[in-house]
Amino acid sequence: MAVLKTNYLELNGMTLLIITTLFVVLVLFHTVKDFPKYMHKKMCKNLQKILRELQGDLFDKPHVIELRDEEIYSQNFRGQAMYPYSSLGEITEDNGRVYVFIGKDRALILPRDRIPAATLDAFLDELKRKVAGASCSHDGKEKTP
């Protein structure tokens, strides 16, 4: 009588492929499962940093806004920036502050109670004139969005 003996520990190519695939899937699952925790910690650290920078009244910190020939220049405790007049959007006023929108999601905020009225009015008149001048092309025709 013949007895057939097999070794269950013998690994062929297909078995190795299945084990490797399962290992990769488990590692990826573990990484994806921990990713939200990592991002949450990172966002909390960034928020804490921003809150440390913003302690106190933002408007008490020095802020320079200068109208230049081709752009508006802004410098504050966080750094400096230059915005072309063509990138400026709506200029509105609400709750004692003037908002000069830059694109759709940012604005320069000018508090009326911290700037002399005559200075702020002259600044806004000049700014509106420069923005209107930037919205015209070189041939004098108004640009259409």
Buried (B, 14 or more C-beta within 10 A) or exposed (E): EEEEEEEEEEEEEEEEEEEEEEEEEEEEEEEEEEEEEEEEEEEEEEEEEEEEEEEEEEEEEEBEBEEEEEBBEBBBEEEEBEBEBEBBBEBEEEEEBBBBBBEEEEBBEBBBEEBEEEEBEEBBEEBEEBBEEBBEEEEEEEEEE
